């Protein structure tokens, strides 16, 4: 049984083909879909081989992917889908499930619409092949009520399905599993830090998510590359009533012009650019880095308190594995709860970057969301 796992972006498509033992048979993708600079690539021996190719829509990208797969025909296509009203877990992507995703387009505007469009194109390009969605919210589906409910009228929460859902579930599951295996103990308290262009923190106790930094939407928690993260909701009312901004203008600002991009006055949403500017004396860039790390540190402290301690912290994602500076800033001053980072190991990017004798282990690893999605799709097919 071959399972094709696809990760869809607004202008991109990434795929991995797994066999029944979850070995990767093929991988590749498309970038800049819908532009004149669109390219398709296959990954061999860890390197991408690019080909310029007209890809006006995702349908052409899907067709290029199927050609690249050659005779390796998938038995199903699985997606790391994001959000749906009243639906989570691993599901066949029926009309009913797609409608539930559409019902939450407002709270996942950058994610649901491109996924819905791509899924319908896959239906067209691969008729008869089962399409399966593993929802990012599934890992957090059993959060305790005290961690998931907002302090708004409970009748409103129930009527509109408003509560903390959490995201990046496949990544947090993989990262926490990785850390638990290296701890080698039956019970564990792990803080998983998925830090990339979009990031979230998760408290994982004995393999289960007990709290997480994202909520009803992906617009909260730690700051992101161009999204705001946690803010006082009255910022919105103030800008609308006294600042003369429309709700659409405020939404665009919070979704696309905030985070690192906003705090550096439009310099960049990429942490690498922000770190470089900070080293060159840009005070806004330096403040943005410190603010980001400070928010991570607060979540680490809060989740250690929520779980009654912490055994390990694990970093994944492009920033989590790529920025020694962010890791050092985020974990500074936490020796009082047993978190001690080894500066040399951190700069070298070792798998275990904790100081010898640290009560809390600190790990780095590349996350593998696609593997988790493939496992969940295989389990559903097996039923």
HELIX and SHEET records of a PDB file:
HELIX    1   1 UNK A   58  UNK A   69  1                                  12    
HELIX    2   2 UNK A   95  UNK A  102  1                                   8    
HELIX    3   3 UNK A  112  UNK A  125  1                                  14    
HELIX    4   4 UNK A  138  UNK A  140  5                                   3    
HELIX    5   5 UNK A  145  UNK A  148  1                                   4    
HELIX    6   6 UNK A  154  UNK A  160  1                                   7    
HELIX    7   7 UNK A  169  UNK A  183  1                                  15    
HELIX    8   8 UNK A  234  UNK A  241  1                                   8    
HELIX    9   9 UNK A  247  UNK A  256  1                                  10    
HELIX   10  10 UNK A  259  UNK A  263  1                                   5    
HELIX   11  11 UNK A  271  UNK A  279  1                                   9    
HELIX   12  12 UNK A  283  UNK A  307  1                                  25    
HELIX   13  13 UNK A  317  UNK A  322  1                                   6    
HELIX   14  14 UNK A  324  UNK A  331  1                                   8    
HELIX   15  15 UNK A  335  UNK A  337  5                                   3    
HELIX   16  16 UNK A  343  UNK A  348  1                                   6    
HELIX   17  17 UNK A  369  UNK A  382  1                                  14    
SHEET    1   A 8 UNK A  47  UNK A  52  0                                        
SHEET    2   A 8 UNK A  39  UNK A  44 -1                                        
SHEET    3   A 8 UNK A  24  UNK A  31 -1                                        
SHEET    4   A 8 UNK A  13  UNK A  18 -1                                        
SHEET    5   A 8 UNK A   3  UNK A   8 -1                                        
SHEET    6   A 8 UNK A  76  UNK A  79  1                                        
SHEET    7   A 8 UNK A 130  UNK A 134  1                                        
SHEET    8   A 8 UNK A  90  UNK A  92 -1                                        
SHEET    1   B 5 UNK A 208  UNK A 212  0                                        
SHEET    2   B 5 UNK A 199  UNK A 205 -1                                        
SHEET    3   B 5 UNK A 189  UNK A 195 -1                                        
SHEET    4   B 5 UNK A 312  UNK A 316  1                                        
SHEET    5   B 5 UNK A 361  UNK A 364  1                                        
END                                                                             
